[in-house]
Amino acid sequence: MDPRNALSIKDLRRMAKRRLPRILFELIESGVEDEHGLSRNEEAFRQYRFLPRYLGDISDRDQTATLFGRTYASPFGIAPTGFAALLRNRADFMLAEAARAADIPFIISGASAAPIKELAPVAPDHIWYHIYPAKDKAITTDILRRVKDAGLSKLVLTVDNPVYPNRERDTRNGFTLPLRLKLPILLEALTHPGWIAHYLRHGGMPFLDTWARYAGEGKSAAEVAAFFRSQSPSLQTWKDIEEIRRDWQGTFILKGIQHPEDALRAADLGIDGIIVSNHGGKSFDPLPSPLETLPMIKAALGDRIPIMMDSGIRRGYEALIARCLGADFVFVGRATLYGVVVAGREGADRAIEILRKEIDQSLALIGCNRFADLNGNYLLGGGQHSEPHGIPAQAGKACHRDLVHH
């Protein structure tokens, strides 16, 4: 399959569906319980429309975004996606290479098969490490040491899965850790010979390298996966966050924050940034879409720390909507995962290229030169159908004046 034939992320999704066995494609697609959260994440974006400004000079457009003193080429990064190597061997290396080439961040999952010390040199200025704290705190401490020794400076901790969620679709499909290809699963998988050949050629079930040394010497990939599941998720409290904050000298980001008071408490504890998220609909079905809670968190935090978001983004213009509602940056998970499944590094590059092009076109079509200048005055919807959303009004007026006088 040639990813260059994909015109949208949906096209890459269709290609990925053809390549993967159903059990693995649905591992990407699935949510929890009745999966209303999946549709809610995407539907939240449908509640908004843009209020464009025309006839300004938009010939010079800029989609760069600055986080933690570092300017990235685009306002989106690659979110952590666990077990990516199960879908394609060395997928995390390919995503890291694509992020480096595109000059965007890549959050490597704590459930990655890639060795930290081998992956970090691939894109040391672009990789953020996503940690799953272990029930055994000594393991968490050692992982933090290994991340630091690898030269990585940004740590992301997910707070929205304190217990293992109810992923009913995966359970019905027979997905378990370790992966066991029972006869019905295997028969369906044989209809995807390209993936089967790739999987067997590279040794089958990949090792979760981060966890292998803690599982015990000589353990199989399946045994390491089982050990990981025995250690994660682990219950975390604000006291645990404070301890990690003291131990970790680099940038520390909390992912999964949805309540304004939690956002304020995080900032007060010295957390450097938050990612508003509901785990892509894979945490708890009745949770709101991050797009719904984003304006409340922005109102509470203002500009104290960077506010990022993920969950539900499939089009470049959706990054603009998030910016108008208060996000400094967004992350995509499934979009780049589809790409790497389809064609490895080339597919990941194509997913990034599609989103980048859509962002550039969207800026032109609403009449704003710079992603950083977007605000609520460009947005209609969310219960305010006749007036701009307005975050903040004066910033919008300034941007419009710039367009007129360019």
N, C-alpha and C positions, 0 to 999 in steps of 0.2 A: 504493500500500500504506500502510495506516495503522498506524504503530508502536504506537499505543495498544492495538491488538489483541494485541500480543505480551505474553505472561505470563512469559516467560523469555528468557534469552539464546539458547537453542536456537530459540525462535520467531523471533527476529530473524535468526538464521542461515538459517533456511528462507526467510525473505523475501528476504534478500540473495542467496541462491542463485537465486531466481526472476528477480531483476533483472539480475544480471551475466552476461556471456558466460562460458562454462565456463572458458576460459583464465585469466580474471581471478579468478573465484571460487576456482579451485584455486591461484592465486597466494597467496591468503590461507590456504587450508587446507593447503597442501603442507608437507612436511618435507624430510628428506634421506635418501639411500640407501633402505632398506626401510621407513622411517618408523615404526620401533618407538618412537622417542623421543616421537612425538606421543601414542601411546596410553599410553606409560609416564608421561608428565606427568599425564594425567588419572587413570590407574589408581592413582598414588601416593596421591591423596586418598581413594580407595576403601578404603585399608588402615586408615583410622582411623574411629572412632565417638566420639561425645560421651558423657561421663558426667555427666548433668545433676544440678543441685541445685534442688529444688523448695521451694515454700512461703515463699521469701523475698520481700521487696517489690521487684518489678522494674518498678514503674510509671514510674520515671524512668530511661530508658536513654540511654547516651551512647556514640556510635561515633566521636567525634573522636579524632584521632591527632596527635601532635606530632613534627615533624622539623626539625632545624636551627633550633630556637627558634621555629618557626612552627606553629601549630595549624591543621590542616585539618578540614573538616566530616565527612569520612569517611576510613577507613583504607586507601583505594585511590586510585590515580591512573591516568592514561592512559599506557601505554607507547609508545615510538616505533614507528611503522609507516611504513616508507618507501613512496614512490610512491603515497600515499593519493589525491593529486589525479588519478591515472590512473583511480581507481574512481569518484570524484565530484569535479567541479571545486570548488576552494577547500575541500576536506575538512579541511585542517589549520586553516583559520580557524574552521570550524564546531566542531571539536574543542576549540580554544582557548576559544571562546565558551562552550561547554558546561562546560568545566573551571572557568572563572571563575564562572559562575552557580552551579555546585555547590560551589564553594570546595574544589577538589581540584587537585593538580598535573597538568600535561600536559607530557610530554617530547617536544619536536618533533624529528623525525628529521633527521639530517644529509643524508638523501636526499629532503628535502621540496622541493616546488615553490614553497613560500611564501617570499617575500623576508623575511629576518630583520628588517629595519628596519620592514617593514609589519606583520609578525605580532606582534612584541614588544609594541607598544602595545595590542593587543587584550586581553592578560591578563599584564601585566608582573610581577605578583606570583605568577603560577601557572605560567608557562612555564619549563621547564628545557631547556637546549639539549644535544642529543645529537650529538657530533661524530664524524665519520669522518676520522681523520687521513689526510692525503694522503702519497703516496710522496715528493712534493716538500714538504719541511718548510716552505718559504716560504709555501706555500698554507695549511698548518695554522696557521702564525703569523698570517696575515692573517685567516683565519676567526675565530680567537680574538679578534682586535682588533675585528672586526665585531660579534661577539656581545656583547662588553663595551660597545661604543659604542651598541648597541641597548638597553642597560640591563638585560640579563639577568645574573643572578648565580650561576646553578647550571649546572655543566657535567657531562655524563655521557659517559663513554667506554666503548665496548664492547670487551672483550678476547677474546671467544670465537670470533671469525672471523678468525684471522690470515691465512688464505688463503680463496679463494672456495670455499664448500662444494659438495658434490655433490648438487644439487637435481634429482634425476632426473625427478620428475613434471613440473616446469616445463619441462625440456628436451624430454621426450616430447611435451608439449603445444605445443611450438614457441614458448615464451615466451623472448624475447631483449630485450636493451637495445641499441639502441632497439627499441620494439615494432613488429613488421611483421605486418600483418594479411594473411597469405596466404589463398588462396581457401578452403580448408577451415575455417580459423579465422573468416574473414569470414562464410561461410554459416551457421555455428553462431551467430555474434554477431547475425546478422539476426533470429534468433528471440527476441532481447531488444531490441525496437525502442526502448524507453524509454531504455536506456543508449546505444544507437547515436546517437539524436537528441541526447542530452545531450553526448556525446563530440564529435560533429561541430560542434554549436552553439558549443562553447567552444574550438574550434580544434584539436582532436585531441590529439596527444602533448604533455603539459605540459612546460614548461621546468623543469629543476632549477636554480632561481635561484641558490642558493649557489655552484654550480660554473660558471655561465655565464661570468662574467668571466675565469675562468682558462682556459677552453677556447679563447678567442680571439674577437675581434670578428666579429660577423655569423654566428656558428655557429647552425645549426638546433637544435631541441629534440633531435632524434635524435643530432646530433653532440655536443651537451653531455652527453647520457646516455652516449654511448660514451666521452667523455673521463673522466667520473666513474668508469666501470668500469675505465679504464686506471690510475686513481689509487688506487682502493680495491677490496678491502682492501689495507692496507699492514702490513708486519711491525712490531710494536711490542715493545719490551723494557722492563724496569724502568728503564733509563736514560732512555728516552723519556718514561716516566711521571714520573720525577723532573723532567725539563726542563719538562714541561707544568705540573707542580705549582708550579715556581718562577715560570713566566710567568703562570699564572692565579691571581689574587688572591681569587677568589670560592670558593664551595663546589665541591668536586671529588669526583665519585662514579665508581667503577668498576663496570661492569655485566658480568656473566658469570663472576664469581669463583665457584669451586666447591670449591677445596681450602682447608682451614683454614690451612695455612702461607702460602698466597697472601693470605688475608684478614689474617693477622697482619702480613705484610710491607707490605701496603697501609696498614694503620693506622700502622705504624712510619714510613712515608714521609710521613705527614701527610694521607693521603686521608681525606675527611670522612665517607664512607659507602660501602657496597657494595650492589649488587643481585645476589643469588644468582639465576643464570639459566642456561638452556641455549638461549637465543635462541628460545624457544617451539618447540623441536624442530627448528629450522632451521640448526643448526650441525654437529653430528656425531652420528650415530645412536646409538653406544654410550655416550654421556654419560648420567650418572644424572639423574633428575629433581631439580630444585632442592629439592624437599621432602625428598628423601633426604639431601642434604648439609647442609641448613639446620641441623639440631641439632648437627652437628659444628662448624660455623662459629660458632654461638652459644656452644658450650662453649669454643671457643678465644678468642673476642673478648669474651665477657661483654657489658658495657655500654660498651665503649670508644668505639665509633662506631655509628651506626644501621645496622641490617641490614634490607634490603628484599629482596623476591623477586618474580619473575614466572614465567610459563610454566605453562599448564594451568588457570588459574582461570576457571571458567564460572558458578559459583554463589557467592552471598554467604557462605554458611557455610564455603566453602573459605578465605576470608580469615581466618576464626576458627581453622581448623586451622593455618594458617601462623603465626598469632600464638601459638598454644599451643606450637608447635615452635621459637619464638624470633624470628620476624619482627616488626619494628616497623611494617611497612607493606608493601603489595603493589601490583603494577601489573597492569593488564589491557590487552591489545592487540587481540586479535580481537574481543572483546565490543563495544567502542565502535566499532570499524571496521564491524562488521555494521550497527550502528545508523545510522552516517552514510551508508553505502551505501543503506540502505532509504529514509531520509527526511531526509538532511542533518542540520542542527542539531537538529531535532525528534527524529530517530532516535537521535542521540547522547545527548540528554537522557533519552530513554526507557531506554536501556541503563544509564545511571547510576542512574536512578530504580529500576529493577529490582534492581540490586545493593544499593543503599542499603536498600531495603525488606527484602530477604532478610537482610541483616546485622542489622537491627533485630529482625526476627522470630526470628532464630537466637539472638541474645543472650537474648531473653525465654524461648525454649524450652529453653535450657540453664541458665537461672537466674543469669545474670551481668549486672549493670547496666552495666558499663563495658568496652568493648573493651580498654582499656589494662590491665585486671585479669586478662585471660585468661592461662592458663598450662597446663602439662602435666597438672595435676590434673583438668582437664576432658576429658581425652582418653584413649581406649583404642585400642590397635592398634599397628601398626608392630613386631610381634613381642612386644608386651607386652599380651596380651589379658585378663589378669585384674587388673591393677593400673593406676592412673593413670600417664601418661607421666612426669609429675613434673619440670617445669622452671619455677620451683623449687618445692619443696613448701611452704615457709613462706608464699610469696606467695599460694598457693592457699588456705591456711587463713585468711589475713587477709581475702581476698575473700569467703569463705563466712561469716565472722563478720559482715562488713558487711551481708550479705544478711539474716542472721537478725535483726540489731538495728536495721535501718532502720525 
